[in-house]
Amino acid sequence: MGERRGGASSGRRLLSGRALAAGVLMGAGVTLLAGIVVSLVLALSEWEGPSTFLLRAINYGSAIIGGVVGGRIAGRVGWMHGALVGLLYVIAMTLPAGRRGILVLASSEFMLRALALCVSAMLGGMFGVGTTKHIS
């Protein structure tokens, strides 16, 4: 008779918790790995330290990779999974700072950066869904 198409009644949930967790963990893992590499370079060379540009590039790159992973695992609505991965990534990166992190989250300059991270992860999520193999 009537064939059911996608949508809310198809039995698939809109959000995938597994995809969100994997995306945030991957983003945090990339950030951690980049931090270790930068630390080793600092320890083994006479480099005075990373520039603000490099630290932001690592942060945005980690958010994009997390969004890609989240979108690829979810296989659908990559923009939403990516944006949520970005939001959770921002929260996860500021939580270790305690009260100071909460105060930083409230500042307008940081809010713009957090929004840019969410947009970056959202684009990564859209790309991740585009790389998913869709089985019909």
Buried (B, 14 or more C-beta within 10 A) or exposed (E): EEEEEEEEEEEEEEEBEEBBBBBBBBBBBBBEEBBEEBEEEEEEEEEEEBEEEEBBEBBBBBBBBBBBBBBBBBBBBBBBBBBBBBBBBBEBBBEEEEEEBEEBBEEEEBEEBBBBBBBBBBBBBBBBBEEBEEEE
